[in-house]
Amino acid sequence: MGIGDKISNLVQQGKGKAQEAAGNATDNPDQVAEGKANQSGGEMKQAGENIKDGDLKGAASDAKDAFDH
């Protein structure tokens, strides 16, 4: 996996966390849900990159994290 892909996935996860926090602060359930979806999307992309790299343990961990949101 390229470092650019990893950074992009982490940025997406970070944006999702910030969006979820903003939704919680403003009592906006739609924004909370969208933030969680962004986090999950970043984690699933990361899992896909791990599979490409042959890191099945890391892929399984990232996929599990994505479904925990």
Helices and strands as residue ranges (DSSP letters): H 3-25, H 29-52, H 56-67
